[in-house]
């Protein structure tokens, strides 16, 4: 029995979390408990815990994870300033007159919010409160309406920038390094957040297309489930559509573009996103917008100058033109700073900053607490020989590497019924991912398949988080059974997306191979 302490440890952890105990404390508590049992029985070397301080320090100083609170802040600011309402209203007028058009609008808005906010709970709640009453008034099937809102809200997990992708890139990079060490390689390669974002971009867009095709097919085969809007709606003008769509798209391009082009690190790009969200919020709140608009333009011009003519006045051979560009850049920085301060003042007057900061601190603390405590669990698990048992188990699976991969994906999918994506990412993946990479699976491709799998877990009854979010925000006439039934087709579509990426590996590997040669 004692030689299988690692297996018992994992089972106890899952049962304890399912009992409702706080995840981070449970993870650390189970680790410490079984470290004591293993030490008392002679199956665990307690000296291994000496590495714990270094592990925790490594997490807290990780440059990749620093981006998480900034991206969370960016998403919350955008969510609080009403961007969802304006996007949905504009998209509804744009597509609502075709059969299934309102559903297409919901999915497209969900994709845009996913790329600009990346916060599943906020997106699902906002869409549930705004979109579902509109769809019900226009005769949509409650199950289809619920499924669309849940599915489009979870796109924030697979479309970058995403907290899931940031955590996943860090976990998979560590797993990849461990796999290379096991092969005797010491000139190791790593996986960057930029590579993970680039790899997720095409699969994320493909998933949006799959959802849209399903809604249109459903509307064609069952017209009563997704009818066209009966009331004639005035189509938005080019200016109206641009005013609603262009700002979030510009922010997405600024954040993602700076990472994919190699101009900024993830934390730097996240700070760009946070400042951009503050400026967009300032522009949307009441007041004169000229100074803020000039500040936004100044930031754009400054980015171009820095890209094509970096200012380095400390060099010896500085020309008069360099001094001129330095003066221009300083003026642009001052203009941008004034715009940011004015936007912050408006946000503070609108009483938006306190809930945003409180939510940012709460979400970030939850994520980091789970990651830190998972270090305790994984250290004890490995000390009990758990990684060796997992490697032996996967190596003996029928079907070889393919069988091991399919079992792992099914295991993650089932865990998604009960556990949060952070818990799965930091507890399960460090154990199984190195083994799969040693079997020859591409780490980037594997990361994206796991990301879609974890994204699908938000939809799986009975504990899918999107289902809970929607239950809290949906009208009373929507039953829990209808929400569950509506999510099932989109779960199947997620499996279809995974199958496509399994068969067409280049969907995940082509873009990062071009951008990161």
N, C-alpha and C positions, 0 to 999 in steps of 0.2 A: 504493500500500500504506500509506504513512504517514498518509494522510487517514482511514484506517480503524483507526488505532491504538486507539481506544476499544473497538471491537468485539473486536480481538485481545486487548486487556487483559482484557475480561470472560471470554473463552474460556479464557485462561491461568489466570485465577483459579479457575474451575470445575474445570479439569483438576488444578490444584495441590491443591485441597481434596480432590478425589476420590482423589488419590494418598496421602492420609492425613497431610499436613502440618498442623500446628496452625492452626486457622482464623484466629485474630486476627493472628498473625505473618504468615501468608500474605497476608491482606487488605492489611496495611500494606506488606509487602515488595513485592507486585505494584504497589501504588500508587506507591511510591518508584521502583521500577525503570522504570516507564513514564513517570513524570515526567522522569526523566533522559533516556530515549530521546526523548521529545517535545521536551524543551529542546534536545537536541543536533541534532535535525532541524528545529528552528524551528517546531514545531507546538504548543508549550506554553510559556506565560509563567510562568517560575518564581516571579515575584513573587506569584502566587496563593497560594503556600504560606505567605505571611505571614499569611493569614487562619486558618491551622491552629490557632494558639494560642488564638484567640478561640473557635473551634469546640469545642475540647477543654474549655475552661473552661466553656462553655455547657452541655455534657453533664454535667460534674461538679457543677454548681450547679442542675441542673434539678430543680425541686420535684416533678415527676411521678415521675421515676426514683428519687427518694429512697425511695419507697414499696416498691421491689422487695426490698431486703434484709429489710425488716420483714415483708412477706408471705411471703417464703421462710422466715424464722424461725418465723412462725406455723404454716406448713404442716409444717415438720419437727418442731416440738414435738408437734403433734397426731398426726403419723404415728408418733412414737416411743412415745406413751403408750398404744397399744393400742386406739384408738377404732375402727379398722377391724374388728378381731375382734369387738368387742361389737356393732357395728352389723350385721355380716353374720350373726352368730348369731341376733340378734333378728329381723331381716328374714326369715331362712330359716324360722324357726318361724312367722312371720306368714303367709307366702305359700307355703311349701314343699308343702303338701298339695294344691295345684292343679297341673295339668299346665303345665309351663313356669314354675311359681312360683319355683323356686330361681333361674332365670335372671333373672326380674323383680327378685328381691331383689338380685342382683349388680349390675344396672344402677342400681337406686335407691340402693344403697350407694355405687356409683361416682359418682353425681350428687352425693350429700351430701358425699362426700370431696372431690370436685372443687370444690364451693363453699366448703369449709372449709379445704382444704389447697392446692389448685391446683397440686400438684407431680405431674406425670405419672409419672415414674420411681418415686417412692415408692408411689403408688396402684397401679400395675400390679404391682409386686413384691409388695406386701402382699396384693392380691387373688389373684395367682397362687399364692402360698404357702398362702392360707387357703381360697379358693373352689374352685379347680380340683380338688384332691383330693376335696372334698365332692361336687362335681358328677360326677366320674368314678365315685365309689362308688355314686352313685344312678343310673348308667346313661346319663348325658348323652353325646352325641356329642363326642369330643375336639375336633373342629374348631369346633363351635358354642361349646363352653366356652371355648376359646382366644380365639375372636373376640369373645365377650362381655366377657371380662376386658380385652382390648386396647382395645376400643371404649369401654367404660365408664371405663377408666383415663385415656383422652385427653379426656374431657369437661372436665377441668380447664383445657383451653386455651380453651374457648368459654364456660363458665359462670363469671361473675365471682364473686369477684375472681381475676384471672388475670394472670400475668406477661406472657403474650402480649398480652393486651388493653391492659396498661399501656404496653408498648413500641409497640404498634400505634397507640394514641391519640396518642402523642408524634410518631411518624413521619407519621401521616396529618394531624395538625394542622399540622406544618411544610409538608407537601405542599400542604395547602389554602391556607395563607398564600402560598406560592410561586405557586399558580395565580391567586390574587386579585391579587398584584402584577403578574403577566403580563397581566391584564385591565385594568391601570391603576387598580386600587382601592387606596386607602391607608387607608381606614377599614375594616380587615379584621376578619373573624370567625375564631374558633378552635374547635377541637374539644376538649372536656375529657374527662378520664377518666370522670367521672360520666356524660356523654352516651354514651360507648362502653359502659360497664357497663350502662346502662339499655337501650341498643339490643341488647345481646347477651342480655339476660335471657330474653325470649320465644323467640328462636331457639334458645337453649340448652335451654329446657324442651321446645320442639317436637322437638328432636333426641332427647331422652330418651324422649319419647312414641313417636317413630318406631321407636327401638330396641326398646321394650317391645312395640309392636304386631307387629314382625317376629318377636320371640321367641315370642309367643303364637300367631301364625299358623304358625310353624314347628312348634310343639308340637301344634297342631291337625291340620296336614297330615301331620306325620311324628311320631306319638306316641312312637316309640322313641328319637328324638333328644333329647327333653326331657321325660322322664316325671315324674309326681308322685313325691314322696318316699314310698317304700313303708312305712317305719316310721312308725307314728303318733307325731306330735310334739305335745307340749303347747304350745298357743298361749300366747304371753306375755301376762301380765296388763297392764292399762292402765298400772300403775306401772312394770313392767319395760320396756315399750315406751317410755314417756315418759322414763325414766332414760337409755336408750340414745340416743334420737333428739333429745330436747329440748336438751341442752347444745350439740351442734354447730349445730343450727338457731338457737338463741339467739345464738351467736357470728356466724353468717352474717347474721342480721337486724341485729345491732349494727354490723357492718362495712359491709354494703351499705346498710342503712337510713340510716346517718349520711352516706354519700356521696350517695345518691339524694335525700335530704331536704335536702341543702345545708347540713347542720349541721357537717360536717367535710370537710376536703380529703382527697385520697387518702392522703397521708403521715400525716395525723392519724388517719384511719380505720385505716390499717395498724398504727399504734402501739396503737390500741384492740384490734385483732385479736391483736397479739403479747402484750399484757398478758392478754387474755381466754384465749389458749391456755395461758399460764403458770398462770393460776388453774384452768383445767379440768384441767391435768396435776396440779396440787397436790391437787385434789379426788379424783383417781383413785388417787393413790399412797397407801400405808398411812399411817395416822395419824388424829388427831382432826380432823374437818372443820368443826367449828362456827365457829371464827374465820374460816376461809377463806370459808365460806358467807355469814357476816355481811358480810365484805368485798365479796363479789360483790353482795349486796343493797344495800350502801352505794353501790357504783358506779352501780347502776341508779337509786337514789333521787337521787343527785347529778346524773345526766344529766337527770332530769326537772326538778330545781330550776334547773339552768343553762338549760334550754330555756324554762321559763315564768317564772322570776324571776331573771334574771342578777344576780350580786352585784357591785356597783360602789361600794365603800365610799369611794373617793377623790372622789366627787362631793360638792357642797356640801349639797344637800338630801337627806341621808341620814336615814331615819326609824329609830325604834326597832325596827320589824319587819325592816328591812334588816340591822341589827346582829345580830338574833336569827338570821336566815337565814344570815348570814355565819358565826356561831358553829356552827350546825348543819352547814354545809358543811365547815367546818374539821374537825369531829369525823368526818364521813363520809370526808374525805380521809385522815385518820390511820388510820381503820379499814381503808380500802382498801389503804393502804401497808403496814400490818401483814400483811394477807392476801397481798399480792404477795410480801413478804419471806419469809413462811412457805412459800409455794409454791416460791419459788426455792431455799430451803433443802432442801426435799424433792427437788427436781429434781437438785440438786447431790449429795445423798446417794445418789440412785439412779443416779449417774454418767451422767446423760442430757445434761447441759449441754455437755460437751466435744464429743461427736460432733455435737450440734445446731449449735453455734457454728462448728465446723470445716466442716461441710457448707454452712452459710449463707455463710461466707466464700468457699468454693470456687465455689459456684453464682453468687454475686453477682459475683465477680471475672471469671468466664468471660463473663457477660452484658455487664458494663461494658467489658471488654477488647475484645469484638467490636464494641460500639457505638462506642467511641473509635477503633478502627482503621478502622472503616467510614467515619469522617469523612475520613480520609486518602484512601481509595479514591474516595469520591464527589467530593471536591474535584478530584482529578486527572482523573477521568472527565469531569466537567463542563468542566474546562479543555481537554480534548482534543476538545470538541464533542459528547460522547456524548449529552447530553440533547436536542440539536437533531436528531441522527440518530434517536433513539428517537421523538421527536415526529413527524418526517417519515415514519418507518416505520409508526407506528400510524395516522397520518392517511390513508395510502394503502392501508390494509387493505380488502379487499372487504367490503361490508356496513356501511361507515361506522363510526359509534360503537359499534354492537352488535358488529360484527366485531372491532374493536379490543379491546373488553371481553372477548369470548370467547377471543380469542387470548391476552390477558394472563392470564386465569384458567387456561387450559390450560398456559401457560408456567410459572406458579407451581406448578400441580399436578405437573408433570413435575419441576421443580426439587426439590419436596418428596420425590421418590424418593431424592435424593442429599444435599441440604443441610439444615441445621438451621433451625428457624423464625426464630431470631434473625438468622442470616446472610441469609435471604431478606428479612426485614423491614427490615433496616438497609442492605442493598445494593441490592436490586431495587426495593422500593416507592418510595424517594425519586426514582427515575428515571421509573417508569411512572405513579405515582399522580397527579402534577400534570397530566399529559397527559389522563388519563381524566376528571379533574375539569373541565378546560377544555372537554371534550366534552359536559359537562352532567350527569354522574353525581353523585348525592348523596353527599357524603363519608362520612356516617354509614352509609348503606346499603352503600356500597362497602367500608367497613371491616369490617362484619360478614360479608359474603360472602368477603372475603379471609381473615378469621379462621377461618371454617369450612373454607375450602380448606386453610389451613395446619394446622388441627387434623386434617384427613383425611390430611395428609402423614405424620403419625406412624404411620399404619397401612399405608403403601404399601411392599410389598416392592421391592427387596431390603434397603433401608437404613432402613426405618421404625423409629424409636427404640422405640416400644412393643413391637414384635416382638422386638427385642434384649433389652429389659427382661424380657419374659415368658420368653424362651428361658433366661435366667439363673435364673429363679425357678420355672419349671414342673417338674413331676415328669418323671423320665427317660422314662416311657412316652409322653409327648407329643413328637412329632417336629417338627422345624422345618417340614417340609412341611405338617403339620396346622395349625400356627400361621399360616402364610401363607395356606392355603386358608380358614381360619376368618375371617381379616381381610377377605377380598375382598367378601363381602356387605355388611359394614359400611362399606367404602369406597363402595360403590354407594349405600348409604343416605345417606351424607354428600353425594353428588352430588344425590340426591333433595331433601335439605334445602336445598341451594343453589338448586335449581330452584324450590322453593316460595318462597324469599325473593326470588328474581328476579321471580317472577310476582306475589307478594303483598308488595310493597315495604313496606307498613305494618307487617308483622311486625317489622321492624327500626327503623322510624322513628316509630311511634305513641307508644311509651312515652317516649322522649326529648323528643318534641314536647309531651307533656303536662307532664312534670316540668321541662323547661327551655324555657319559652316565651320 
